Amino acid sequence: MEAQTKIELSKREHKPLQVNPIKHSQPMGAALAFMGIQNCLPLMHASQGCASYTKVFYTRHFNEPIAMYNTSVSDITAVLDGGDYSILMAIENITQKNKTLKPELIGLHTTGLTETKGDDVRSVGTHIEIPYCYVNTPDYEGGMESGWALTVKALITQHTNATTQIKQSKILLLPHVSMQPIEVEKVKEFCESFGFFTLALPDLSTSLDGYLSEGQGKLGTGAISIEDIAGLGNCESVITIGSSMNIAAKALVEKNPNIKHLHFNHLMGQDMNDNFVAALMQMRQIQPKPLVKRWRGRLQDAMLDSHFLIGSSHFVITGEPDMCVGMCELLQSVGGTIDAVIATNYSSVLESINAENVFVGDLEDAVPYFAKADLVISNFHAERLLHSQEKHTALMLRGFPNYEELGNQLKNDQLYEGSTYFLFEVANALRHIKHEQH
């Protein structure tokens, strides 16, 4: 089985095109990351169509006004005017039209058009009075997960001050792109319950969390500021959740070699959360609060309650690699059989998934595995494909986009608590579909 998995992964680039893709572009990941910074103006160096698609995509997914701007570059103006002029004019027009708009950071990310042109986005910052962060995210490379991670790395590299000092009990969380705003909030609160001063980068917990406030959709409203990012060099530890975030942690450790790096591929299921809790206990030399132990017991009970349904079922999972690996391990811990994992892009973490088929592909590649599956975990686009199947197969929506459900940004799959909810949601979906089959 392991040999077969290696072969499938090695063939990930042999398909000449994608049909019904599950993958999204790097600029979309970068835009989302900048929305998690306080008073940040996400600026896509692209045509209006690229930015409009991203804005509509996130508006429908989160049901929130989205802070998204663009430089309105076309193939003609890119050649005649040059990228520097378009960027400077865009910033001037945006800030002049709305005098109340006072961004504390300009988050510029590129696209395929401007990368092909070869615009020097780095030098533009010398002409801008507002703090400026640039990241190269061509949409012909990588995907949403890598765009998010590259943006976090750029924020640390360009704005975090180097130091050798350490502030005890100050930690930084680096969550992967598939973590919902409420999940970032839950993990932060969990760390704070151990007495840590906790920051997250990016931090969507106050940006796209379904909270009604004034001025929505003008600037990013994340819970971390540019001043916070500048001071990240004195963190005691940096905790990465998801393999994609290791590049950002490496950038922070380069700012201060005394920072400890703790890595977790995910925070789903008992084993991984036990390791997470043990690491926090070791740093603080304290016992977890009683509620932590109680949620661990609830998860164990949920595993017992759901294993009859999950243990007799087959699953197909599609999405970003960091999301897929956590779901696979949690379902397998209860006896579930993973028939196929179809990832958006290659990541070394896919090598650790113990499934019948693991490969990079699209929904066209996933359809043959739907016939045997009892439950498919995928994004909204898998819905119409499942309707065409003769067999009744349940669908659980995860990842981007989710246009079907309201409040998905408040759905928690992390830690003991979220893992418990996840198992019950899976089991209830299976019970419903198996009742229909009978």
N, C-alpha and C positions, 0 to 999 in steps of 0.2 A: 504493500500500500504506500509506503514511504517513497519507494522508487517511482511509483506511478505519479505521486504528487510532484516530485522533482521534475519529471518529464513534462507534466502539464504546465508547470510554472515556466519551464524553459521555452515553451511554445507561445508565450503570452503575446509576442509581437508579430506572429506569423499571419494573423488575419488582416487583410488589407483595408477593412473599413469596419465601422461599428453600426449595427442596426438596433434601434431602440436602446441607446446607450444609458448606462447607469452612472457614467462618469460626468463630472462637471469640471469647469476650467480652473486653472490656477488663479486668474484674476478674481473669480468669485470667492475663493477662499481668502484671498488677501483683503477684499472689501469687507467680508464678515469680520475678520480680525480687527481691522481698524474701527469697526463699529463698537468694539469692546473697549475702546480707549475714551476716557472722559474728554468731552469737547473736542473730539477729533473730526476733521473734515476729510472723509474718504474721497479721494480724487482719482478716477480711473483715466489713465492716459490712453484714450481710445475714441472711436466714433460714438455718436449718440446711440446707435443701435445696440452696441455692446453694453453700455451702461444701462440703457432702458430695459434690456432683457434681464440683467442682474437685479435691477430695482423691482421689476414686476415679480420675478422669481421669489425674492425674499419677502415682498409684500404679501404674496399669496401664502407662502409657507408660514410666516409668523403672524399674519393678520395685524401687522403694525406698519405705521409710516416708516420709511427707510431713508436714512441719511446717505445719499449717493449722488455724486457729482462727476462730471466728465469734462475733458478738454475739447470735445467736439472736433477731433481730428478726422480728416478724410484722406483717401489715398492721394488726392491732389495737393491739399494743404500740407500734408506730411512732407512732401517733396519740396514744394515751393517756399513755405514759410519756415519749416524746421520745427522740431519738437519744443525747443526752449521757448520760442515765442508763444506757442499754443498754451503751454503750461502757465506762463506768467500772465497771459491775457485772461485765462480761465479763472485764476485766483483773484485777479483784480475785478473781473466782472461779478463774480459770486459775492465778494465782500462789499463791493460798492452798491450793488442792488439791495442788499439787506444789511443796513448799518448796525442792526442789533446782533448780527452774526459775528461772534468773536471767537474763532477757533484757536485753541491752544496748541494744535498740531495739524499739519497738513500731511495726510497719508497718501502718497502717490504710488500707484502700482501700474505697471505697464501691461500691454496686451501684445498679441501677435503682430499687429500692424506696426506699432511703434518699435517693437523689438527688431522686426525685419528692417525697418528704416535705420535703426541703430542710434536712436536719440540718446544723448548723454544726460540722463536724468539726474545723475549725481551732481553735476556742476550747477544745475538750476538752483539748488538750495542756497548758493552763495548770493543769489539775487532776491531772496525771500526773507523778510523780517520775522515772519512767524516760524517757530520751530518746525522742522521739515524732516520727514522720513521717506526714503525711496526704497522700492523693492522691485526687482526684475522678475516678472511673472508672465512669461510668454505662454499663451494658451495652447501652443503646439507641443508643450512639454508638461509632464506631471499631471496634476489634477487638483481638486479642491483641497485635499488633505495637505499636499505639498505647498500649495499657495499660502495656506494658513500658517504652516510651520516656517516657511521662508520669511513671512512678515514678522513673526515673533522674533526670529533670529535677527532680522534687520533692526527692529526696535531696540534690542539689547546691544547690538554691535554699535549702532550709531548714537545711542542716547544714554546708555548706562555708564556711569563713571567708574573707572578702575580704582581699586583700593585693595588694601590687605587687611582691613579691619573687619570684624565680624560682630554682628549684633545678635546676641543669644535669643533664641526662641522666635526669630523672624524667619519665615519660610516663604518660598515662592512656589505656587502651583502652575504647571504648564499643561493645561488640558488639551486633548486633541479636538479636532474640528467637529466631530460628531456628538460631543457632549452638549446637551441642552442647557440653556441658561439656569434652570432650576438645579441641574446636576452640579454645575460649578458652585452654586450657592450652597448646596448640601455638603459638598466636600470641604469647602471653606469652613463652614460651621462645625463640621466634624473635627477638623484640625484645631479650630479655636477651642473646642471642648477640652482639648489636651493642654491648653494654655499657650498656644502659639499665636503670634501676630502673623496673620496669613494674608498674602496677596496672590492674585491670579492674573496671568497674562496670556491672552486677553481675558477680560472679565465681562461676559455678557449678562451676568446675573442682574444687573440694573439697566441693561440696554434694550434687550428684546425679550423681556420676561413677562410681557402681558400686563404691564403696569400703566395705567392711564395718567398722563402728566402733561403739563404745558410744554410747548416747544418741541413736541415729538417730531422726528423726521428731519430735523435741521442739522444736528451734529450728533456724533456718537455720544452715548451717555453711559459708557462703561464705568465700573467702580474703581478703575486704576487710572491715575493721572500721569502726565508727562513728568512731573516732579517725583512721583513714586517710582517710575521707570528709571529715572536718573539715579535713584538711591538703591537700586536692587543689588548693587555690588557688595553690600554688607550683610546679605542674607546668610543665616547659618546653614541652610540647606535649600536645594532646589529639587522639587519632586516632579518628575515627568510622568504623565498618564498617557500612554500611547507611544509606540516606537517612533512615530514621525517627529516627536518633539525633542528627541535627543540632540538634534543639531542646535536647537535653541539653548538647551542646557549647557552644551559644550561652549557656546559663545559666552555664557554667563561665567562659567568656570575660568575662562581665559581672562575675564575682568578681575577675578579674585580666585587664585588657586586654592584658597582655604575653604571655599564653599564645598560642602558635601553634596553629591548627586545621588539621589535615590530614584530608581526607575521601576515603574510598574506598567506592564503591557495594557492593563485594564484594571478596573475596580469592580468586577462582577463575580459573584460566587463566594463561597466560604473560604477557600484556600487563599485566593489572592487578597481578600480583605483581612484575613488573619495575618498575613505577612505585612500588610499596610499598618494594621494596629500595632503589631510587634515593633515595627520601625519607629512609630510615634512614641510608644512606651519607652523604648530604649533611649531616644533622644531626651525625653523629659523625665525619665525615671519615676513615672507615676502610673497608677492603674487607671483604666478607662472608667468612665462614669457608668452607673448601673444600667442606664438606658441602652448603651452600646452592647452590653452583654445580653440584654433582653432582646434586642433586634437580632443578634446572632442566633439566639434560641428560636426566634420566630422564623428565621430563614431555614434553620434545620427542620422545623416542623413543616414549613412549606415544601421543602424537598421531599419529605415523607409523603405529604398529601398529594403532591403532583406527580410522583414518579410512576404511578400506574398508567396515567395517560401519556406522559412524556416518554417514558421508557418503552412504550409500544409504538412510537411514532417516528416518522421520517421527516427530515427538515431540509429545506434549501434556503440559503442565506446569501443575499447580495448587498454590497455596499462598500464603504471605505474600509481598508484593511484593519485599522485600529478598532473599529466598531465590530467587525466580524469576529475577530479573535476572542473577544470577551463573551459574546453570545454563544459561540461554539463551545467554549470551555464550561460555561454554566449549564447549557443544555445537556452536554455529555456527562456532567457530574451527576445528573439525575437519570441517566440511562438513555438519553435521546440519541438517535442515529442521524448524523449529518451526511446526507447524500452528496451535496455539492455546495461549495462556497465560490461565488463569482465576485471577484473584487474589481474595483474601479481601476486600480493601478498596482504595479508590483511593489511589494515591500518585503523586506526580509522576515518580518513577523509572520507572513503567510506560511513560511516553512515550518513553523511550530504547530500549525493546525493539523490535527489528526482526523482527517475526513476522507471519504471515498474519492472525491474530486475537488481540487483546489486550483483555481486558475483565474487569470485576468481576462475579462470578457464583457459581454453586454447581455441584455435580456433575451436576445435571440439565442444566445448560447445557453441561457438558463431554462428555456422552455422545455427541452427534452427531459429535464429532471423534474418538472412539475407533475408529470403523470403519476409518479410513484410517491410524491411527497404528500404528507398530511397537512403540513403548514409551511408556507413560504413567508420569510421575513424579508421585506424589500420595501422600496419606495412606492409612491403613488402610481407610477407608470406600470407596475406589474399587475394592477387590478384588471385592466381590460384583457390582458393576456390570459389570466386565470379564468375569466368568464368563457373563453373559447374552449376550455378543457372539458372533456367528458366527465372526468372524475371531479367530485367535489373536494376542493382543496382550500383550506383556510388561508387568509392573508393577514399578517400583522405588519402594520406600517412602521418602519423605522428608516432613518436617514433622510436625505434630501432628494426631491421635495415631498412634502406631505400636504397635499391640497384637500384631503378628504376630512381630516379631523380638526376640530378646534381645540386649542390649548395644548398642542403637542410640546410647546416650549416649557410646559410645567410637568412633563412626564419624566419620572426619575427611574433609571435603571441601575444606578450606582450604589455602592456600599452594601451593607447587609439589608438595609431597608429597601432600596431600589431593586435589589436582586429578588427579594421576596415578592414585590409587586410584579416583577417581570415574569416570574414562574407562574403566578396565579393568572396573569393575562394570557400566557401561552396555554395553560391547562384549560381555561375557560373557552378559548377559541377552539381548541381540539375537541372538547366535550360537545360544543355546539355543532361542529362539522360532522363529527361521528354520529351524533344523534340524527342529523339529516340523512346520512348514508344509510342508516338502519330503517 
